């Protein structure tokens, strides 16, 4: 059987990703049947996708919790790299990044963090409860096509409808064992169940009963990076806008998975870019949105380094 060309391989990767995006626990034989591809070929392609981080996940992210909200902080420090090394030791922080742009540090953690105890702290630029995560399915467009489409869609923004994305906090009633399931499967919901069930001496029934509750208390995300996650630059934007749904649809034109969540009145937007032409088009797009009054305010930056713990 002849080997696939790079174009054919990229198409196959995207097809497999779409199957798993739509059904995160889809079995190899189900993907094989849906795509008309041999099971062995699906298995080999999927392993390559995971090894090269072309596909990441599917993983779980907790919905906003009423009793234990996760707070995002946008911070100003004199020396963000020094602050990063100190802050990463704080176990109350679950995410921390140095950003080169309009703000130097973004962090997630418990309410009421005392950042003024750290050397070089200047101020909290923005803080608020983190809303629900959204990771729309990306397109299969080439970067050059994507650049054109972004600007074309913005030209039509006069017809966009206003919308505000609201997350409803939940109370999660899981017992100790069910939380263990979440932490064991949070990074990969496709993990094989049998070894874990045997190791923890719990029943399959208990696991599947927990699995039936996951959609009530968590969201499932599968990320796609056609050239491998490590080959992209991470851009983070904080958009203040009355057109939140339209913006999520706009950035879903990218061939890499964007990620969105609300912090206060800002839509936090993460995009992953590689090519110089797209970076130029992305910059033009953001300023065009501001000029057309789609954005009333925004912050921008490039993630230089990050540290994360938990889900």
N, C-alpha and C positions, 0 to 999 in steps of 0.2 A: 504494500500500500504506500503510495507516494506521500512524502511529508507535506505538511501544510505550508503555504507561503505565509509571510508575516501578516499580510492583510487577512488571509483566511483564519489564521490563528487568533488574531485580534477579534474578528467577528465571532468566532466560537467562544472565546472568553466572555464576551459581552452577552451572548445568548445564555450561557451557563449562569452568569451573574444574575440575569433577569429572572431565571427560573427560581433561584434561591432567594432573591429579593422578594418575589411574590409568595414563596412558600419556604420559609427559612429552614424547615426540617425535611425538605424534599429528599427522598432517597435517590441514590445513583440510578437505579432502574427506572424511576419516574422521570428523571431528567433525560435519560437515554431515550425513553419512549416518546417524550414530548418533542425532542429535537431530531429524532431519527438518527442518532449517533450511537455507535457501539458503547456498551457500558465501560469497557476497558479504556476507550478514548476519553469518555467523560471523566473517569477517575483520574487518569493521567493529567488531563488539562486542569482539573480542579486542584490537584496537588501542586502543580506548577503555579497556579494563581495564588495559592496560599503561601507557598515558599517565597515568591517574589513580591508579596503584598500587593498583587494586582486586585485581589479581593480581600477585604478585612471584615471579619465577622462571619456570620451574623452574631451580634452581641446585644445585650440588654442594657437599657438605661432606665433608672427609676423615674417615675413621674414625680412632679413636685409633691413633697410631703407636708401635710398640714402641721404635724407635731415636730418635725425636724427639717425645716426648710434648708435648702442649699443656697448659700448666698454667693453671688459673684461680685468681685471687687476689681475696679479699674483704678490703679494706684500710680502715684508719682513718687519716685525716689531719685536722689542725687546720683547714685551708682546702682543701676538695676542688677548688674551681675553680682556685686557683693551682696545685695539684698536677696537675690535668688538663692545663693548658697546658704544664707541664714534661714530664709523662709522655708526652704525645702525640708528642713529638719522639724518643722512644726506639723505634728500628726493631725492637727485639726484642719489642715489644708489638703484637699483631694486633687487639686489641679493648680499648677503654677507655671507661668511662662514669661520670658523676657520678650518684649516686643519693640521693634525699631519703627517708630512712627510718632503718632500724636500722643501716645501714652507708653510708659516703659514697662509696666508690669500688669498682668491680669491674673487673678487668682480666684479659686473657688474654695469655700470652706464653711465653717459654722457661723452663725450670727454673732455679732459683737466682737469680732477679732480686733485686738489691740495692736495695730500696725505701728503706732507711734512709739512702741517700745523698741523698734528696730532702728539702727543707725541709718541716717540719710533719708528717713521718711519725711515727705513733704505734705502730701494730702491724699485723701480719697477723692478721685475725680468723679466716680460713679459707683453706686452699689445698689443691689436689689436682689430679690428672690429670683432664682433661676426657674424659668418656665419649662415646658415640655420640649424635648428634642424633636427635631424634624430633619430627616435625611431623604429628600425626594430622589427618585430614580433619575440618574443622569442620562443624557442622550448619547447616541453613537456618532455624533458629529465630529468631523475633523476640526482641529483648532482653528484653521483658517475660516471654515464655514461658521464656526461658533462666533468668532469675532464679528463677522458681518451680521449674523442674526441678532446678537446683543444690541447693536446699534439700530438695526431695523425695528426691533420690538420697542425700543425706547421712543422712536419716532411716532409710534402709535399710542403713546402713553396718555394722550388726551381722552382716550376711551376707557382707561383703567378705572375700576371701581374701588372705592375706599373700603378698607377692611382692617379690623384689629384682631389679632390672634390672642385668645384668652385661654389660659390653662387652668384647669380645676384641680386644686390640691386633693390628695387622697390620704386616707388613713390605711396603713398596710397591716393586716391582721396576722401575718405569717408568724408561725412559731419558730423556735430555734432551728429545728431541722429544715424548715422551708427557707429560712435565711441562708443556711448552709448551701442548699440547692442553688439559690440565686448567686452566691459568690463563686460557687464551683462552675456554674454554667454561664455566668454573666458575660464572660469574654468570648464564649463560643457555644451557642445554643445547639449546635450540631454535634456536640461531643457525644460519644457513645455512653449510654446510660448504665449498662450492665456492670462495668468495673466499679463505678461509683456506688451503685446500690449494694454490691457485695462488700465493698470496703467499709461503708457506713452502716451495714446491717439494717437496711430499711427496705420496705416493700416497693415493688414497682408501682403498685396502686397508689402509695403515698406520693411517689414522684409525679405520676400522671395527674393526680388530683391537684398538686401544686402547679403543674404546667398549665392546667386549665384556667388558673387564676392570673397567669402572667400578664395577659393583655389588659387586665383591669388596673394593674399597679406598675407596669413597666412598658416601655416601648422597645421594639426590636429594630435593629439597624444593620444594614449590610452596605459597606462602602466599596466603591469601585475606583481604581486608579490604573488606567490602561497600561501605563509604562512603569508601574511599581511606585508605591507610596514615597519611597526615599528620593525619587527623581523630581518631586514637586516642591515648590515654595508655598508655604501656608500664609495666606493673607487673612486678616481678621478685620471686619468692619463692624461698627456700631451705628446702625441707621435709625434715625428718628423719622418716622413716616406715617402717613395715614393710609398707605397702600401696601400693607405687609404681605398679603397673599400674592399680589402682583409681583412683588420683589422675589419671593420664593420661587415663583414660576419662571421669572427672568433668569435667575442664576441656575435654575435646573437645566438650562440649555448647555451648560458646561459638560464636557465628557468625563469629568471627575465629580464624585459625589460632594455636593455642598452640604453644610450643616447649619441649622438655625435653632435659636432659642431666644426667648425674651428675657431681658433684665430690666425691670422697671418699664419705662416707656420706650426702650431701645430694642431693636431687633438685632441681635448679635449674629453675624454672618461669617462663616468660615468657608473659604474657597481655596482650591489647590491648583496652581498654575505652573506651567513649565516654560512655554515659548515666549520669546521677547515680543512678537507681534500681539499676542493675546494680552500681555501685561499692558501694552500701550492702549489696546482697545478697552480693557477693563478700566483703566484710569479715565479714558474718555467717557465711558459709560457712567461712572460714578459722578463725574462733574456735570454730565448732561442731565442726570437725574436731579441734581441740585439746581441747575439752571431752570428746569421745568417745574420746580417746586414740588417734585415728588418727595424729595428729602428736605426736611426743615433743619436738620443738623446731622453731622456724621463725624466719626473718628475712624482713623485707618492705621494699619500697621502690618508689619511682617513679623511672624513668629520666628525668633532666632533660636531659642532653646526652650524646652519645656520638661516638666516632671509631673507625673500623674500617679494616683493611687486610687483603687476602687472604681466603682461605677456610679 
